[in-house]
């Protein structure tokens, strides 16, 4: 899953060429996606049944209590029931598809429920025989694996098609203020959104005025229906901070007669677009609750579980290596083995990130002899040729070995194996309005910044990469970044 270092946006004055090649309406796109998912799920389930049958009855020598072919016919008849179970779990609903991990957790529930139904049916139809447990386990395992893999691959294909201009829904943003621009930037840059921003509608800007550096104001709120018709808009997104109450109600009333146009309302909190929002009623009044962390519920549980499953074995296996590095640090220079770097954690809670010491104890005195480097350090908080580094410290940094003690921070719940780059309190002003977003997840030992250039990146690049990670987090992205970390460390690019 390659991640481009520079993400570009298309001007609304230039519709993507491929968009015109595949101009499907919302109903046509839903039929296309539904047909692909139904046929793909059916093929994967059928293949899982056949493979389980082949392994259990052709390769294994255990005796079966039923005539073997009964299993495959019985299970094949289960495929329509299985698909019905998937549908009941909304696995074909647009709200569930192509974003987050909820789709995969529902696949687990659907496959498991299907196997339970298969056992019940077998019990009712064959009261004197017992279904093969080995065959059931293999069918469940293969069905789960194959459907997961198919759904993941299909999601990547959809993302690729969207990135190239296919299967996009033309979208119009009402409100050209800061919130509207932030919405446009995030939706246009994310290939997962499936939206193509055609422009803005706003009463405070003249027609065709360039806005947000890459879009145009197409008209006023009174012209909304004509603009929708001219540009075949399918999604209208309102930035409520730019629209008064009366105009907002007028837009609702005007678009109510357009069943093919989806109307969506931003929360009005564009600075915290990366955190989750939940709606809960109090005394019949719906109120929006802002989640203080990006990952909650099952997502947070899965990520923390993976952190512990990786951190604990690594600490045990690397403990002799830790002792060796500690001994070498003592031999190389005087001072403590560990260095504690004060950094920002979730919700702004500060903690000490552990690292192997790589500098001389009198590093500040050494730096006094290099005023130009001292000035550079105050601006960038990083030096490529740092005179304070020890001989061993240069080696440890080159291969990122100095960061291994941060596994203890992962164990303490302060960090994650994969996450955004750590931010020190002195660096917070470099991140502008996005600082609160970057503190909604735990910082990581590795991440997009680690595999994309590390210290060679500018602050703008770091913010963009970290924001991309937070917005698009998935367990699959974490796995990709873990695998990409090893070649990035070996290449030593940006490590100093």
N, C-alpha and C positions, 0 to 999 in steps of 0.2 A: 504494500500500500504506500506508494511514493507520496511524499508530502512536499510540494514545491516551496522553496525558500521565499520566493516572491509571488504573492497571490495578486492577480490582476483582475480588474473589473471592466465590464463592457459599457460603453457609453450608450445612453438610451437613443441617441441619434443613429446608432448602428445596431439593428436587430441582428442576432446571430444568424448566419446563413443556414445552418443546419436546423434552426428552429422552424424555418419555412418548409423544410423537407418532411418534417414529421408533425404536422399541425393537428394533433388530436385534441378534441374537446375533453372536458372533465369526465363525462360519462364514458367516452371512448377509451380514455386512459385507464379508467377503473376496470373496464371490461378487459383490456389488454393485460393489466397487472393481475387481475383475478384469474384469467385463463392461464397465464404463465405459472402462477402459484399453485393452482389446483392441479394442473398437469404435472408440474415438478414434484409436488408433494406425493401425488399418486405413484409416480415412477420411483421415487426414493423409498416409499413404503413397500412397493412391490419388490424392489431390488433387495431391501432388507429381509423380507420374508423368504425370498429365494435363497439368499446367501446363508441365512440361518438354517434353512432346510438342508442345503448342500453340506454345510459343515457338520450338522448334527446327524444326518442319516446316511451321507455318502462317505464322510471322512472319519467319523467316530464309530466305535464298534459296540456301543451300548445298545441293549435291546429296547425297542419302543413298544409301549403298551397298546398303541393304536397303529393301524396301517399307515405308514409314513405319508402317503399322498393325501390322507385326510387332513393333515395339518396344513398343507399348502393351499388346498381348496378352501378350507375353513377360514384361513387367514386372508386369502384373496377376497373372499366375500366380505371381510371386515374393512377393506379399504374405503368403501363409501361411508361406512359408519365412522371410521377414523376421520375422514374429511369433514363429516358433520360435526364431530367433536371439535375439530380445529375451528370450524365456523362458529360454533357456540362460544368458543374462547376468544372470538373476534380476531382470529389470526389472518383474516382477509379484509379487515377494516382499515382504511387509510390512517386512522388515528394511531394504530399500533405499529404500522409498517415503517421501515426505513429510518429508524431513529431510536437510540437507547438500547437497553438489553431486555426490555419488557417482552419483546417478541420472542426472544430465545427462552425466557422463563416460561412463557405460555406454551411453547413447543414442548418443553419438558412435561408440563402438566397434561398436554394433549396426548402425547405418546404414552405416558404412564397410564392415563385413563383408558386409552384404547386397549392396552394389554390387559388391564383389569376386566374390561368388558369381554375380551376374548376368553379369559379364564371362566367367567360366569357363563357365557354361552356354551363353552365346551362342557362345563359341569351339567348344564341343563340338557344338552344333546347326547352326552355319553356318560350316563350315570355309573356304568360298570367299569369304566376305564379312567386312567389318570393321564392328563396331558404331560408331555415331556417338559420337565422343569428347565433342562438345558436348552431346549428349543425356545422356550418362552424368554429366558434370559438373553439369549443371542438375538432374538427378534427385537426385544426392547432396546438392547444396546445398539444394534445396527440401525434401527429405525430412528432413534434419537440422534445418532451421529450423522447419518446421511441427510436427514431433514435439516439439522443444524447447518451442515456444510452447504447444502443447497440454498438455504435462506441467506446465509452469509454471502455466498457467491452472487446470488441474484441481487442482493443489496448493493454490492460493489458494481455490478453491471448497470444498475439504475443510476448510481452516483456518476459513473463514467458517462452515461448517456446525457445526464443533466449537465455535467461539466462541459460537454461538447455541444450543448444547445438543444438536445432532445428532451421531450417530456417535461417541458417547463410551462408553468402557469403564468401568464402575464399578470403582473401585480401593480397596483397603483397605491401610492401612499398619500394620505390626506394629512397635510401639515408639513411644512418645510423648515421647521425650527430644528434645534439641536437634537431633540428626541427623534424626529422624523429622519434626519440624516444618519443618526446612529442605527436606526432600524434598517434603513436602506443599505448601509455598509455591511451590516452583519448578515442580512438576508441574501444580498447579492454575492458576497464572498463565500458563503457556505454552499457547497455543492449538495449538501443534504437537504436544503430547504425546498428545492424544486420550484423556486420562484424566479421570475425574471422581472426586474423593476423597470417598468416602462417610463416612469416619471412621477411627478408630484402634482398635487392640487393644493392651492393655497390662495386665500384672498389678499394676502399682504405682499404678493410678488407679481410683477407683470408677466404676461404670457410669454413663453419661450425663454424666460430668464434662466441662465445656468445656475444651478444650486448644488451645494455639497461637492463641488469640483467635478462631478461626473454625471449629473442628471439635469433635467429641465423641468420647469414648472409648465404644465400643459394647459392650465386654465384655472378658473375659480371654482368654488364649491357649487355654484349655480350651474356650471357646465358639466357636472360630474357624469350625468347620464350620457351626454353626447360624447364625452371622452371615453367612457366605458365602451360605447358602441364603436367608436372609431378605432380603438386599439384592441378590441376583443378582450377586454380585461376580465379575468376570472376571480381575482382576489383583490379586495379593497381593504387596506390596512390603515387604521386611523390612529394618529398620534394625538391623544386627547388634550395634551398640554397646549396644542396649537389651535384647537377648535373649541369654541364656546358651547355651553350646554344646549342652547336653542339650535345652533347649526348641527350639533351632534344628533339631536332628535330628528331634525329634518333629513339628515343623511339616512338614518334608520328607516324613516318613513318612505323615502324615495327609492331605496334599494330593496324594500320589502317585496316589491312586485317582480324582482329579478331572481328567479330560483337558481339560475346558473352562475350567480355571482356570490361568492362567500365574503361575508363581512366580518372582519376581525378587529379587535380593539386592543391596542397596546396597554400595558399596565401604567404607562406614564413614568416609569422608573428606568429610563434608558441606561443609567449608570450601573444598574445591577442586573443587566440582561442575562448574565451567566448564572445567576442563582435561580432556584425554583420558586414559583409562586403557587400558593394554594388558596382556594376560595372556601370559606366556611361561613355558615349563617349564624348570626346572633340575633335573636328576637326577630327572625324573618328578614334580617338585613344581611345581604352578602358582603363580606369583608375579605379583602385580599391580605393573606399572610405571607410575609417575605421570609423565606428560609435563609438562615444565616450561613449555611454551608451548601456547597454545590451538590454534594452527593448525600442522599439520605436513604433510609429504609434498606431494601435489599441491595441496592447499588453500593452503599457504604459498607454493608456487611461483607459483600463479596470482595471488595477491594481490600478491606482490613484483613480478611481471611488469607488472601493471597500474599499480603505483606508479611504476615506471621509465618506462613508456610515457606516463604523464601528466606526471611531474615534469620529464623532460628537455626535451620540446617547450615546456612552459610556461616553464622557465627561459630557453630561447633566445628565445622570443617576447616575454617580459616584461623582458628585459635592458635595453632602452632606458627602460622605465618604472621599473626599479630605479634607474637612474642619475638620472632626474628626481627621484624621491623623495629619494635621497641628497643631491642638490644643495639641495632645498628644506629638508631637515632642517638642513643646515649654515647656510643663510640664516636659519632660524627661531630657532635657539638653539645655544649652544656645546656641544660634546661629540661623542662618537663616533656614527656612523650606526647601528650595530647595538647591540642590547642582548642580553646572554646571560642567559637565565633557566635556573637549575639545576632540572632536573626528573627524575622517575623514569622509567626505561625498562624494557624487558623483563627480568624476573627481578630487578628492583631495581637494575639498573645505571644510575647517574646519568649524565646528559649535559647539555650546554648547548643549549637550544632557542633558535634565532636569531629575533629580531624587530627591526623597525625601531624605533629609540628614539622613545618618545612622551612622555617625562618630562624635566623639567629635571634637570641634573646634581646640583644641591643639593636634590633632592626631599625628603630626610629632614629638612633644616632647615626647609623650607617646612611640612612636616607637623607640626613641633613646635608651630606656632601654632594647631593644631586638635586638641586632646587628645581630643575626642569622636570625631573621624574616625580618629585613631590607634588608639583602642580598638576601633572598628568594624573596622578593617583587620586587627587581630590576631585577631579572631574569625572574620571572613568571608573574609579574604585578597582582598577586592575592595571598591572604593569607587565608588558611582554618580557622585558629584560630586567628583572627585579634583583638589585644587588643584595637584598636582604636574605635571599634564598641560600640555604646550605647546599653542599654538594649532593647529599642524599635527597634533600628536599626537591631539587630540580628533577631528579629521577622519579620520585613519588608523584609529583604533579604531572609529569609527562604522561604517565600511564594511569592517572587518576587513583593511585593507590592511597593517597592521603585521605580520600573520602570514605574509605572502608569502615572506619569507626562509626559512621552515621547509621550503620545497621542497628546500633544501640538506640539511636533516636527513633528508628522505625519501631523497635521493640517497645519503647516508652510511649508510643502513640503520637509522637511529635512530628514525624516525617512519614513519607511513603516511599516505596521503592521507585515508583514512577510518579512524576508530578512536575509542577512548574519549578523554575529556578528559585533558589533561596534569595530572599531580599533582606538586607540589613536595614536597621532603622534610618541610617544616613542616606540610603538610596531611595527612600520612599517618594521623595519629590520628583524623581526621574520618571515615575510611572503615571503621573498625572491623575486623571479621573478614573483610571482603570485599577488603581491600587486596591480598592475595596473588592474588586472582582478577583484579583490574584490571591487574596487572602481568604477566599471561600473554600479552598482545598489545601491539603497539606503539601508543603514543598517536597520535592522528590530528589533522591540521590541521582537519578537520571531522568531524562525527559527529551522533549523536542529540541531544546537548546543544546543538549549534550550531543545529539546525533546530527546537528545542523551547523556546527562550527564553534560551539562553546565560546571561549573568550574572544574570538574574532568577530562576534556579532555585536552590532550596535544595540543601544537600549531600545530603539524603535523595533528592531528585529526581535529582541527578546520578548518585548511586550506582545508583539503580534503572534509569535509562536506559542507563548504561554496562554494567550487568549484563545487561540485556535484549539489548544489541548483542552482547556476548561469547557469550551462550548461543545466540543465534539467527543468528549470522553466516552470510551467504551472499553470493555475488557479486551476487545480485539486490538484496539489502539495501544493499550498497555503492553500486550504481548509483542506487537510489532516493534515497539520502542525498546523493549528488553532485548529482543534479537538484534536490533540495529545498534545497540550500545557496544557490543563486543568489537565489531569492525571499526566503529568510531574511536574507541579507546586505543586499538592497535595502530590506527592511522596517526594518532597523536595530534591531529589537526585542532588548532585552537587551544591546546593544553599548555598553559604556562601560569 
